[in-house]
Amino acid sequence: MDWLCQKTPTPGHSKHCWLPAAAIKARTAAIQQIKDLLVTAPAELRERYRRYRTTLRLVEALARCHPPRTRIRPRCRY
């Protein structure tokens, strides 16, 4: 397994950490997809997220915007 040093800190890690190369590639691909989606998003959405100057802040903001989890009550059949 190849290991690479991630040069930018991630939440919970203040220093460099060694990660599998596949994990870094997957993270990079996910970030690129987010940025690609924002480029093609409606202007209102682009404006909302333009203020985040770093990728880390952008990802944190997007993680907070998911809809709340709701509990679905199962139907009871008597």
N, C-alpha and C positions, 0 to 999 in steps of 0.2 A: 504494500500500500504506500502510495506517495503522500508525503506530508509537506505542507507549505506553511509559512509563517504569515499570519494575517497581520498586516501592518497597522490597520486602524482598529481602535478598541471597539468592542461590541458591548451592549448592555450587560452588566455583570462582570466584565473583564476590563480592567484598567490598563493592562499592559499587553504586549504582543502575546499571541498564543498560537500554538501549532495545531493546525486542523488538517484533516484529510483533504487532499487536493480536490476531490469530488465535491466536498462540502463547500469549498470556496467557489468552485465553478457554478454550483447550483445557486448559491447566494448571489453571485454576480449576474447570473441569468435572470433571477427573480427581480433584482433591482432594475435591470435593463428593461424588463417587461413593464414594470411600473412606470418608468420614465417614458417609454413608448406609448403607453396608454394615456398618460397625461398630455403628451404632445397632440394627440388626436381627440382629446376630450373637448366638450363644449367650453366656451370661454369662461363661463362662471366657475366651473370646476378648476380650470387652469389657474384662475386668479386666486381661488381659495388656497391652493397649495404652492403658489409661487413664492410666498414669503419664507418658506423653509429653505435656508441656504445650504444646509448639508444633507446628504443622503440619509444619515442616521436620524435627523430630526423629521425628515419627510416620512420615513418608514414608521417612526413612532406615532406620528400624527395619523397616518393611515390605519395603523393598528387600533387606534382609539375610536375610529369612526364606524366600526362594524355595528350592525343592528344588535340590540340586546337579545340575549337568549330568552326564549319563552318556553315555559313548560306546557306541554300538550297533555291534557288529561286523557287517559285512555277511556274509550267507551266501555262502560260496564254492561254486560248482558246478563240479565238474571233469568 
